[in-house]
Amino acid sequence: MTCGNPSERHKARGPGVCARSHRLCRGTQEVRGSSHDRVLETRISAGLAPFRSIRNDATAEGSTIMMTLDDLLDDLAAYVETPEEACFSLPPEAYLSPELNDLEVREIFEKSWLCVGREEYVPRLGDYYCIDLLDEPMVIVRGTDGAVRALNASCRHRFMPVVQGKGNTKRFVCPYHTWTYATDGRLIGAPHMEGSRVFDKASCSLPEYRLEIWKGFIFVNLDDDAAPLEVQIGPMDRATGHYRIEDQTEVFHYEMTWNGNWKLSAENSMEYYHHIGLHAGTVGVQMPAKGTYFPDSPVNDDTFTHERCMVGEDFLGGADHPLNPRGDLTGFTQEELDTGYLVYIFPAFTMAMRAGTNNWLSFRPAGPEKTEVLGGYLMWKDLVVDDPEITEQRAELIEKVNTEDALATTELARMMRSRKAARGPLSPFEKTIAQFYKYLGRTLSGDRVQRRQAAE
């Protein structure tokens, strides 16, 4: 979640800036268009009760058992060898356990490349915006040397944030004792420190996090020893190259906090099956669930999963419909023009694409039962025009879909507390979710997987 004054969210192009909210049921999204700026709010009543680690076991109907962290890790390990067509959903505890959430943060999120925004949020020298990434306060800034960096925003003197919100600056000045830092993080001023025997100006720079940019997306990794971004995103990059994501620009942007564990949001964003019900009146019209199929191209199970969906009849046949692909479609097959392409990059980044457009989302846990959601809608730069009607149509559709998804995760989080709650079988249309579970099993329970394989 970004930090700053919520009243300033709509005043400048760039990521939404909102105060940290302790309200479980508040979600805020900013939508920016070439012809309009507005803030959309979704408020969802949750009424969530305290977590009870009780479930109705799917294999022993009527019995209730406690699942410890060890139980959950054994359960995840079993998915790795289970055929996709034989997979059930995760047990309720997997979405409610604070212990499992803490482990996921340590072993997945703190070691993965996480999308924190777009390079166009900091187009000019000195542009910056602040975020809290897994409780790490950082500022994303384009330095006076042109490089984009992720710097720790805590003063090296006595921990005060040196900057908040977003804006443009030539330097960061701590409001506590006016220690001053260059936009590359170097300490350039510290008043009245001449008498200190331990002060070393060179060692007091703002620490820097690893940052890489992929086709306009800014990714940050908290692990100094992690492999380059290419290892995590390269296989997906090769599968989507001709979609020309690097030629796209963001036409509107949103930030939200959804109720429920991050895996609920992740699963919701990686399948078209729920279009049959949840989105029947919105994107289900454009991409009906029955059109779901899976590409023949191999998937690297350690990095991403993907699927396609045939568009509805009203969206076939070229550029007559305002939501259809248009522009230079060189390199696209007819199949690609007549389908939506959904790509999910583990652990928590998704793109729903058609030729020329891209609706992206990035998730991160805010505790075991809240999820911070960042996203936006991209179009090829040469397609972006001041057309209020089309821009408004796209913005309203995304607003409705986000509201439907937020309501769904809230209801899922509420209902799985029932003592009768039990996991259910996955649909063949949810193959991507089965692959997601296998990823979780390999990442969190790798040693248990090896023991299971050795015992067979």
N, C-alpha and C positions, 0 to 999 in steps of 0.2 A: 504494500500500500504506500502511496506517495504521501509526503508530509506537506504541511502548509496550511494556508487560509482557504477554507472552502468557498468563501465569497469571491475568490480570485480565479476560480476554476475556468470560467468562460471567457476571460479577458485576453488570452493569448493563445496562438496556435501552439500546440504541443500537448504533452500528456496531461491528463486531468490531475489536479493537485487537491488532495482532500485531507482534512484532519483525521488522525487516527480515531476511529469510532469504536467504542466499547459496546455498542448496541448490536446484539446478535442478529437482529432482523433488519438491518439497514444495508441497502446496496445502492451505490451511486455510480452512474455511468455518464460520461460526457460524450456527446456526438458532435463532431465538427464536420461541416461541409464547406464546399467552395463558395456557397452563397448564404450559409447560415451557420451560426454557432448557438448551441443550446445544451442545457443540462437535463438529462432524463433521470428520474428517480423511480426506483421500484422499492416499495416497502412491503415486506412479507411478514405476516404474523407467524411466529414459530411456536412459542409455548413449549420449548423443549424441556423434558424432565432430566434429572441426573442419570448418568449412564449406569445401567445394570448389566453386568457381564453374564447374562443368561440367554440361552437360545434353545430353540427346539431343533434337535439334530435331524438333518434331512434323511439320515440313514436309520433312524430309530424313532419313528413317529410317536409323539406323545411324551418323550423323555426330555427333560431339561438338563443341560450340563454346563459347567463353567469351562471356558476356554482361556487358558493362560497364554502368555506370549509364546512359550514353547509349543503349545498346541497349535497356535496360529502359524508359526514358522514350519512346523511339520505339515500342516495343511497346505501351505504355499508350495512346499517342496513337491508334494504329490501332483500338482498341476503340470510340472515340467514334463513328466512322462505320460500324462493323460491325453488321449486323442482329443482334438478340438471338438469333435462331434459328441464327446462323452462328458464334457465339462458342465459343472454346475456353477452358479454364481458363488462369490465369496460368502462366508458366514457373516451374520450381523456384527459380531465382535470385530471383524477386520476393519469395519468402518467406524467403530466406537472406541476402540482400545487406545488409551493415552500412551501405553507402553509401545504398541506397534507404531503409532504415529511418531513418537520420539525416535524410534529406530529408523523409520523411513526418512525422517529429516536428516539424521546422521549419515546413513549409508547410501541414500539416493540423492536428496536435494543438495546437501552440502558438498557432494562430489560430482555433480552434473552441471552442464552448461544450461543456464536458465535464461529465457528471453525476458528482458526488462524494458523493452521499448523499441523505438525506431530511430535510426540515425537522423532522420529529418526533424526529430524533436529538438536537436541541437544544431541547426544549420549554420549559425554564425560563430565566429571566434568569441569565446566567453559565454556562450549559451550553456545553461545547466538546468538540471532538475534533480530533486532529491527522492530517494526511495528508501524504504526499510525492506531489506531482502533477508528473510528468515532472521529477523531481529538484528541484522547488521545495518547500521545507518550509513548510507553512502550517497554520494553525489555523482551523477553522470555529467561530465563536462567536456566541452570542446575547448581545449586549451588554446592559448594564443599562438601555439605552434601548429595548430590545425588538427592535432591528434585528439581522439575521443578516449577518455579515461573514466574508470570507476574508482573514486577515492573514498576512503573512510572519512566521514563527515565530523568526527569527534576531534576536538582540539587536543593537541599533544601536550598541552599544559595541564588542564584539569577537567577534561572530558566534555566541555560545553560544545553543542553543535556549532560549527563555524558558519553554517548556511542552512536555510530551510526553504521549502517551496521551489520555485523555479524563477528563472530570469536570465539576465546577462550581466556579467561583471568582468573586471580586469583582475580582481583579487578577492580572496575570501578573508573577511575580518571577523575574528571571534568577538562576540558582543560582551564577553565577560572581562577580559583583560587586553583586548585588541591585538592579540597575536595575529599576524597577517601571513597569508599563504598565497603563492602564485597559483595559477590555474593548472599547473602541472603537479601541485602538491608541495612544492618546496616552501619551507618557512623562510620568509623574507623580512620579517619584523617581529621583535619581541621586546617590548619596552622594559627598561629597568632590570635587565638580567645580567648586567655587567659584573655584579658582585658575586654571582653564583659560581661555585667551584665545580659544579657538575653539569652546567648547561652547555650543550653542544648543538649549535644551530643546525649543523649538517645532519644530525641524527633525529631531528624533530620534524621531518617531513610527514605529510599525511600519508598513511599506508595506502598502497594501490592494490586493487583486486585485478585478477586476470579478466580481460575483456577482449572479445573478438566480434567482428561484424560480418554477418553473412547476408548478402543481398538486401542490405538496408536494415536488417534486424540486429539489435544489440544483444549479445549474450554475455553473461557474467558467470564466472565460476569461483566459488569460495575456496576451492582446493588448489593450493599452489602447485601441487604435483600431478594434477589431472592431465590426461592426454589432450592434445589440441582438439578444438571444436570439430575439425574435419572427421575425426574418428567417430564422433557421435552423430554428426549430421550428414557426412559424406554419402552414405548409401541412398538416403532420401534425396539429396541434391542431384545425384545422377538420374534418379527416376523422374524428376520434375524439371529438368533443365530447360526444355523447350517451352515451359509456361512463362518464361521471361519475367520471373519475380523481381529481378534486379531493375526492370523498367517500370515497376509499379510505384505509386505514391499513395499515401493514406488519405482518404477523403473524409472519413470520420472515425472517431476513437471513443472507447468506453472503458471505464474501470468500475468494477463491482465487487461486492463481498456477498458470497452465497452461503446459505446455511448448508451444513453437511460436510462430511469428510471429502478431501480433495479427490479421492478415487471415484466418488459418485459423479463429480463434475467431469472427470477424465473419461469415465465409461460413457457418459451421456454424449460426449463430443466425438466419440470414435465409431459411431454406428448410425446408419440410416433407419434402422428398424423402428425406432420410436416415432418416426414421421407418420406412421399409420394412425397414431392416437394423439400424442402430445402436440404435434405440429400439423395435424390434419388440415387446419384452416390457414396455415402460413406456408412454410417451406415444403410441407407434405404435398401441396398442390404442384409445386415446381418439380420436386424430387420424391415421388411416392416410394414407400418402403419396398414395394414389390419389385422395384427396379434394381435392387441391390445385387451386386455380384463382385467377385474378387478377381483382380488381375492375375494373369498367368505368370507375370514376372516374379522372380523370387523375392522374398522378404527377408531382411536381416533381422532376426527376432531380437537381437540385442539392441537395436537402435530405433526401428520404426515399424509401423504396420499401416496398411492402406486398403481402400476399397473404392468401388465406383457405384454410381446409381444412374440409371437411365432417367432422363428428364421426362416430365409428363407431356402428353400430346400437344398441349397449347404452347409448349416451349420448343418444339421441334421445328426445323425448317428455316433456319437462318436468323437474320437480325431484325425481323419484324417486331418481335417483342422487346420492350426496353430492357429486360433483364437477360436477354440472350447475348452470346459472344458477338463482338463486333471489333472492327479494326483489322490490323494485319494478322491474319490467321495462318500465315505460312508455317508449315511444319506440323500442323495439327491434322490428325486423321478425323474422318467423319464420326467415328466412335467417340473420340475425345470431345468433339464439338457437341455431341448429343448426350454427354454424361457429366455429372458432377464428380470430382475427384477429391476424396477425403484422405488426408495424410495425417497420421499421428506420430510424432517423434517423442520417444520415451525420454524423460518420464512425464512431461507435462506441457507439450506444445503441439498445437494442431492447426491445420490449414484446410479449409473447405474451398476448393478452387473450381472455377471454370475458366476457359480461355479469356484472359484479360482481367479477371477479378479474383479476389482472394479474401475470404473472411477468416481471420486468424484469432486464436485464443491462447493465452498462457496462464497456467494455474500454479499456485503455490499454497501449501497449507498454512493456515493461521490458527494453529491448535488442531486437535483431533476433529472438531465439529464445525469449522468454518474454512472457507476457501476464498482466497483473493484471486480475482479474475481480471486479467488485462487483455485487451483485444482491440481490433480495428478492422476496417474494410478498405481494401486496396484495389486500385484500378491502374491499368496502364496509363502512363503520364499523358500520352497523346489522346486518350479518351476522356480525360477530365475536363469538363466544360461547365460553365455556369448555367446549368440546366436545373432550375429549382424543382421542377416536377419529378425528374428522374432521381435527383439527389434525395428529395423528400420521400419518394417511394421506397428507395433502398433503406434509408434511415428508419422509416416506420416499420419496415419488415424486420430489420435487425432488432429493433426495440421490442417488438412483439415476441420474437423468438427467444431473446434473452429473458424476458419476463416469464415465458413458459418454462424455460429451463431452470430458472431460479426457483419457481414454485415447485417444480418436480423434485429438485434436490432437497428442498425443505420437507416435502411430504415423505420422501424416502427416508430421510434422517429420523423423522418422527415415527413412522410406522415400524421400522426395524427394532424399536424398543419393546415391541410386544413379546410376551413370553411365548407366544405361538409363532413368532417369526422364524422362518426356515428358508434356507437357500433353495433356489429353483433352477431347473435346467436351462442352459443357454440355447437360444435359437441358432440355426445355421446362419442366420443373418448377423449373428453376433460373434463371428469368428475372430474379429479384431479384439474383442474383449478377452477371449480365451488366450490369444497371443499376449495380451497385456498381463494376464495372470501368470503366464509362463515367465515373462520378463521379471515380474516381482519375485517369483520363486527362485530364479537363477541369481538375482541380485541380493536378496535378503537371506536365502536359505541354501546357498551354494554348497556348503559343507554337508548339509543334510541330504541334498540331492546326490552328492557323491557317495554317501553312505548307503542310500537306498539302491543306487546302481550297483555298488559293490556287493550288496546282499543278494541281488537277483541272480 
